[in-house]
Amino acid sequence: MQARRGAPPLTAVAAGRHLFLYRSLRPYYKFVLPDLPIDRRESEAWEEVRSDASGLRSALAEARDAGIALSRRSRELLAAVDDTAADEMVALSEGVPLVRHDLVTCMEARAARGPPPRAAWP
C-alpha cells in the first residue's frame, strides 16, 4: 500500500497467525494466515490408529523422525507424560479436524517515502 500525502500511517501488529492493521490508532484491517497442508502420513496415522494412543504415538514419532512437520495436536500428543494422558487427548480430539497453522514470526518497518532498496513494492 502506498501512503497518500497527509494520510495517517498504518501500524501493523502480528499476533500468532493474525495480522492487525491500525490507521490512526483505530482498527482498520485484520488478516488471518491460511492453514498449512497436513502431511499424508500424519493424517493417515490419526485416521487408522485413533483407538490406540500408544500405536498412534509410535506412528507419529516415526513421522517426526522422518522430518515431517507435525501439527500442534500431534506434537502435544508426543509430549504427553503417560499413556493415560495420551488416551484422554485422543478421546478429546475425536471428530475435531486436524489443522496446522502458520505463524507470523517477525516484521519490519517500511519506509513511508518510496520503496526500500531491493523490495517488492505494490
C-alpha angles and dihedrals in degrees: 000000000000117000117237119222109276093009114134114250123254120243117206123203121190117208117170108300094346129090115198121197121201128191117193088354091298126113109267109164140356122206124190119199114235121250119266120239118266116234114249094235093054094049091046090051091054092047098046103039102034094127097050113058095186092053090047091050092052092048091049092046089054090050091048092049089051088061099257116151104236130208121254092255092055092047091050091049091052089050093052112127098224142359093264092060090045091052090051091050091050091049092049093050093055109128094004113122118243111244136172117206128206120223135213105235106173141006136189136212116254123214113251093215114065131323120309116243115285094003132136103242119192 
